[in-house]
Amino acid sequence: MPRDIFVEGYTDGVLAIEGNRTGLVEAIREGMVKFEEQQDGRVDFSKFPVAGTTIEVRPEDLLPTGEVSGVLSSKGILRDLVLGRTTIYPFDPRSLGDNSYDLKIAEDYYVIKPQFKWVLPFPGTMRMLLLDRFFGKHSHVFNPWSKVDSERYWEKPRRARTPEQLKRDLKVKDLNGFRNGDLILAAYPGTMLLGSTQEFVGTGGNVGIVSARSSIGRSHWTVCEDAFLINQRYKNRIALELRSKFSPEYEDHWNILIVGERVAQIAFLSSEEALGSELQRQTKYSQSGKPLDEIIRDWTPQEMLPKLYKDREGR
């Protein structure tokens, strides 16, 4: 949590806090600098008390010290937040990395609706012959450009469960490492979930790249493995493709995520402006033309679902 600090000096973005010099970005990231979040998602960092006066954090204090690369550093991310060029709401300084921002998982999610529950212990061809012989044809076509199929293949949105509910529902013998108040998303081996970030992210004139945190990848999860690009002017929660990498032989191993923990990261790439007609356009998933408070108010889990059928509307 942010705490009051005594500032001895302040020069060119470098602070002397209680005798220890530290960079402005590090002070913000460590919670030594208080801030307020505006309704438009802009971050307003507090002023520092110095001998009865105050010194304000200015955007120019966050200017790059060298040539700007394609990927924004922590200083660039903070600068764009102060100037309102990008949005991260709610903003947590502890999630700010050197070249990215960590994203937390929210509690609403979807899973693919199971088509049939019987699993026959035979090789694939024999299994299909047996299914055909005794149960009739079981082939299905999923048309992602069909609204009916898109809604039929996903169950209703689920909410994360408490450890006690998880233990009861999945018949788990023991649970380790959970805390009071934890809420859990669980995935069967090889299955895919649709989740979302807790944060509402606005890329502004930048392009976002979303990926798993390395520790999450090493914990048998993939995140946005084939849909990781966030366009300019995007503003909304970010839908996350989440897949358990446990293989089917681990059929009694459910992989879990805890709500509010950092599972993904977004890097911001500086980019030239898109064409004027493209800047304000509404997309299937972005709400760039709406104020942030309205986006937060109107958000529903259904916004995570794929909407390829809209590509054909009006054609």
C-alpha positions in Angstrom: 0.0 0.0 0.0 1.2 3.6 -0.7 2.7 5.2 2.4 3.8 8.7 3.4 7.4 9.4 2.6 9.9 12.2 3.3 11.6 13.6 0.3 15.0 15.3 0.8 15.5 16.2 -2.9 14.0 15.9 -6.3 16.1 16.4 -9.5 15.4 15.1 -13.0 13.1 12.3 -11.9 15.5 11.1 -9.2 14.3 11.2 -5.6 16.3 11.1 -2.4 13.9 9.4 0.0 15.1 9.2 3.6 18.7 9.4 2.4 18.3 6.7 -0.3 18.3 7.8 -3.9 15.8 6.0 -6.1 14.3 6.5 -9.5 10.8 8.0 -9.9 9.5 4.9 -11.6 10.9 2.6 -8.9 9.3 4.8 -6.2 5.9 4.6 -7.9 6.2 0.8 -8.5 7.2 0.2 -4.8 4.1 2.1 -3.6 6.0 5.1 -2.1 4.1 7.5 -4.3 0.3 7.9 -3.9 -1.9 8.4 -6.9 -5.6 8.9 -7.8 -7.4 7.5 -10.8 -9.7 9.7 -12.8 -13.0 8.7 -14.4 -11.3 8.6 -17.8 -8.7 6.2 -16.6 -5.9 8.7 -16.3 -3.5 8.3 -13.4 -2.8 11.4 -11.3 0.3 10.8 -9.1 0.3 12.8 -5.8 2.7 15.6 -5.0 5.7 15.1 -2.8 6.0 17.0 0.5 9.3 18.9 0.6 9.9 21.4 3.5 6.2 22.4 3.7 5.8 22.7 -0.1 4.9 20.2 -2.8 6.6 19.0 -6.0 4.3 17.5 -8.6 5.1 14.6 -10.8 5.1 16.1 -14.3 4.8 14.2 -17.6 8.2 15.6 -18.6 9.8 13.9 -15.6 9.0 10.7 -17.4 10.5 11.6 -20.7 12.9 9.0 -22.2 16.5 9.4 -21.4 17.6 7.8 -24.7 16.2 6.8 -28.0 12.7 5.3 -27.8 12.4 1.7 -29.0 9.3 0.0 -30.3 8.3 -1.4 -26.9 7.5 1.1 -24.2 9.5 0.9 -21.0 8.0 1.3 -17.5 8.7 5.1 -17.9 6.9 5.2 -21.2 3.9 3.3 -19.8 3.6 5.7 -16.9 4.0 8.7 -19.1 1.2 7.6 -21.4 -1.0 6.9 -18.3 -0.4 10.4 -16.9 -1.1 12.0 -20.3 -4.2 9.9 -20.8 -2.8 8.3 -24.0 -3.5 4.8 -22.6 -5.7 3.4 -19.9 -5.2 0.7 -17.3 -8.0 0.6 -14.7 -7.6 -0.3 -12.0 -3.9 0.5 -11.9 -1.6 -1.3 -9.5 2.0 0.0 -9.4 3.2 -3.5 -8.3 2.1 -4.9 -11.7 4.4 -2.5 -13.6 7.4 -4.3 -15.1 10.3 -2.9 -16.9 8.7 -3.4 -20.3 5.2 -4.6 -19.6 2.2 -4.5 -17.2 0.9 -7.7 -15.5 -2.8 -8.4 -15.9 -5.0 -10.1 -13.3 -7.6 -12.8 -14.0 -11.3 -11.9 -13.3 -13.9 -14.3 -11.8 -16.3 -14.8 -14.8 -15.4 -17.4 -17.4 -16.7 -19.8 -20.1 -16.0 -23.4 -20.9 -16.8 -25.5 -24.0 -20.1 -27.3 -23.5 -19.4 -31.1 -23.5 -21.1 -32.9 -26.4 -21.1 -36.4 -24.9 -19.7 -37.8 -21.7 -18.8 -41.4 -22.7 -15.1 -42.1 -23.4 -14.4 -45.5 -25.0 -10.9 -47.0 -24.3 -10.1 -47.8 -27.9 -8.0 -46.3 -30.7 -9.6 -43.4 -32.6 -10.8 -45.4 -35.7 -12.3 -48.2 -33.7 -13.9 -45.8 -31.3 -15.6 -44.0 -34.1 -16.8 -47.3 -35.6 -18.2 -48.4 -32.3 -20.0 -45.0 -31.8 -21.4 -45.3 -35.3 -22.5 -48.9 -34.8 -24.2 -48.5 -31.5 -25.1 -44.8 -31.2 -25.4 -43.6 -34.8 -23.3 -40.8 -36.4 -21.6 -38.5 -33.9 -20.0 -36.1 -36.3 -20.5 -32.4 -35.6 -19.6 -29.2 -37.5 -18.9 -26.1 -35.6 -19.4 -23.0 -37.8 -17.8 -20.1 -36.0 -19.6 -17.7 -38.4 -22.9 -19.0 -37.0 -24.4 -17.1 -34.0 -26.3 -20.2 -33.1 -23.2 -22.4 -33.1 -21.2 -19.8 -31.2 -23.7 -19.7 -28.4 -24.5 -23.4 -28.5 -20.9 -24.5 -28.0 -20.2 -22.4 -25.0 -22.0 -23.0 -21.7 -23.5 -20.1 -19.7 -20.9 -18.0 -18.0 -19.5 -19.5 -14.8 -18.3 -17.8 -11.6 -15.1 -18.8 -9.9 -15.6 -21.1 -6.9 -14.3 -21.1 -3.3 -11.9 -23.9 -2.3 -14.7 -25.6 -0.3 -16.9 -25.6 -3.4 -14.1 -26.9 -5.6 -13.3 -29.7 -3.1 -17.0 -30.7 -3.1 -17.7 -30.4 -6.8 -14.6 -32.1 -8.1 -14.2 -34.6 -5.2 -10.7 -33.3 -4.3 -9.1 -35.0 -1.3 -6.9 -32.2 -0.2 -6.2 -28.6 -1.1 -2.9 -26.8 -0.5 -1.8 -23.2 -0.6 -5.2 -21.5 -0.6 -6.2 -18.5 1.5 -9.5 -17.4 2.9 -11.4 -15.5 0.3 -9.7 -17.2 -2.7 -11.9 -17.8 -5.7 -10.8 -20.4 -8.2 -11.1 -21.1 -12.0 -10.6 -24.8 -12.8 -9.9 -26.5 -16.1 -9.9 -30.2 -17.1 -6.8 -31.4 -18.9 -6.5 -30.0 -22.4 -9.7 -27.9 -22.1 -9.9 -24.2 -23.0 -11.5 -21.5 -20.9 -12.5 -18.0 -22.0 -11.6 -15.6 -19.2 -11.0 -11.9 -18.9 -8.7 -9.4 -17.2 -9.8 -7.5 -14.2 -8.3 -4.4 -15.8 -10.0 -2.3 -18.4 -7.2 -1.5 -20.9 -7.1 1.3 -23.5 -4.2 1.1 -25.9 -4.7 4.6 -27.4 -2.2 5.1 -30.2 -0.2 2.1 -29.2 -0.5 -1.6 -30.1 -0.7 -4.2 -27.3 0.8 -7.6 -27.2 -0.6 -10.0 -24.6 1.2 -13.2 -23.4 1.3 -15.4 -20.4 3.7 -14.6 -17.6 6.5 -17.0 -17.8 5.7 -18.6 -14.4 2.1 -19.3 -15.6 3.5 -20.9 -18.8 5.7 -23.2 -16.6 2.6 -24.0 -14.5 0.9 -25.8 -17.5 -1.1 -22.9 -18.9 -1.2 -21.2 -22.2 -2.6 -17.7 -22.5 -3.7 -16.2 -25.8 -1.5 -18.6 -27.7 -2.8 -17.5 -31.1 -4.7 -14.3 -30.5 -2.4 -11.9 -28.8 -2.6 -8.6 -30.8 -4.6 -5.7 -29.3 -5.3 -3.0 -31.9 -4.9 0.7 -31.6 -7.8 2.5 -29.9 -9.0 -0.7 -28.1 -10.7 0.0 -24.8 -12.3 -2.7 -22.8 -11.4 -5.7 -20.7 -9.2 -8.1 -22.5 -10.6 -11.6 -23.2 -8.0 -14.3 -22.5 -7.8 -17.7 -24.1 -6.7 -20.0 -21.3 -5.8 -23.7 -22.0 -4.6 -26.3 -19.5 -1.5 -28.0 -20.9 -2.1 -31.2 -18.8 -2.4 -34.0 -21.3 -5.4 -36.5 -21.1 -3.5 -39.1 -19.2 -3.6 -36.7 -16.3 -7.4 -37.0 -16.3 -7.6 -36.6 -12.5 -5.5 -33.4 -12.5 -7.5 -30.2 -12.6 -5.4 -27.1 -13.3 -6.5 -23.9 -11.5 -6.1 -20.1 -11.5 -6.9 -17.9 -8.6 -8.9 -14.7 -9.2 -6.9 -11.5 -8.8 -3.6 -13.2 -9.4 -1.4 -12.0 -12.3 -1.6 -14.5 -15.1 -0.8 -12.4 -18.3 1.2 -9.4 -19.3 0.7 -6.7 -21.9 3.5 -4.9 -23.7 2.8 -1.6 -25.5 4.4 -1.0 -28.9 4.6 2.6 -30.1 3.0 3.0 -33.6 2.2 5.6 -36.1 -1.4 6.7 -36.1 -4.0 4.8 -38.0 -6.1 6.4 -40.7 -8.5 9.0 -39.3 -11.6 7.0 -40.3 -10.2 4.0 -38.3 -9.5 5.9 -35.1 -13.0 6.1 -33.8 -14.5 3.0 -35.3 -16.4 0.6 -33.1 -15.3 -3.1 -33.4 -16.9 -6.3 -32.2 -15.0 -6.2 -28.9 -13.8 -2.6 -28.4 -15.8 0.3 -27.0 -13.3 3.0 -27.9 -16.0 5.6 -28.5 -17.6 5.3 -25.0 -16.4 6.9 -21.8 -14.6 4.5 -19.5 -17.2 4.7 -16.7 -19.9 3.6 -19.2 -17.8 0.7 -20.4 -17.3 -0.5 -16.8 -21.0 -0.1 -16.0 -22.2 -1.9 -19.1 -19.7 -4.8 -19.2 -21.1 -8.3 -19.2 -19.4 -11.7 -19.6 -21.0 -12.2 -23.0 -18.5 -9.7 -24.4 -15.8 -12.5 -24.1 -17.6 -14.8 -26.6 -16.4 -14.9 -30.2 -18.5 -12.8 -32.7 -17.3 -13.8 -36.1 -20.9 -13.8 -37.3 -20.8 -10.0 -37.1 -18.3 -10.0 -39.9 -21.1 -11.1 -42.3 -23.7 -8.6 -41.1 -24.6 -6.1 -43.7 -22.9 -8.0 -46.5 
